Amino acid sequence: MICHADGIPRALIHSGGTRRVVLSVRDEWLIQDRWWTDQPVERHYFEVLVDPGRVVTVFHDLREDEWFEH
């Protein structure tokens, strides 16, 4: 994942180096769950429009600092 300085996705990078530019962010939300356990979940989700016009949901695992495509 390539992000802007504010953490907003700029481009998705897939295995093999394929890059998909994020044209716009359609929605974003934060999930904080399981805070009462020893493995809480904290994720920042983004619904993004990528070229060639496909909508993809990605999230940043804030605890592990890793990105995933949903």
N, C-alpha and C positions, 0 to 999 in steps of 0.2 A: 504494500500500500504506500502510495505517495500522498502526503497530506500538506495542506497549507499550514502556516505557522500556528493558526488557531485550532488545529486538529481536524479540520474538515477534509474529507477525502478529495483528492485531486485526480488520482488515477489508480486503477486496480492493476496489479501485476500478478499474472498467473504463472504456474510452473511452465518452464520453457521460455520465460521472458516475455510472453504476450502481454501487451499493455492496452488497457481500455480507459480512455479519457472520461472523466466524470463531467458531463455537460451541465448538470444541475443537481442540487439536493432537493428532493420533493418533500421530505419529512425527516425528522429526527426525534429520538426519544431516549430516555435514560431508564434502565432497569436496575433496581437495587433489591435483591431478594436473598433469602436464606441468611440474613444478617445475624440471626440467633444461633447459627451453627459455626463450626470451625472452618467451613468452606463457603463463605458468603459469595454472592454473585453480584458483580457491578459491571454493567455493559452499556456502551453508548451505541445505539443503533442509528443507521442512516438508510433511507430509501433514496437511491440515486438513479439518475438517468445517465446511461453510458452510451457511447457510440457502439453500434449503429442504432440508437433509439430504443434500447432495452432497459427496463427497470429492474434493478437489482437491490436486494437488501444486504447490507454488510454491517458488522458490528466490531467494535473495539472492546476487547476484554481488558478493562482498566486495571484489574488486579495482576494479570499476567503480562500486560502490554503486548498483546497479540491481536491480529486482525483475522476475521473470518467472513466468508461469504455465506449467507444463509440460504 
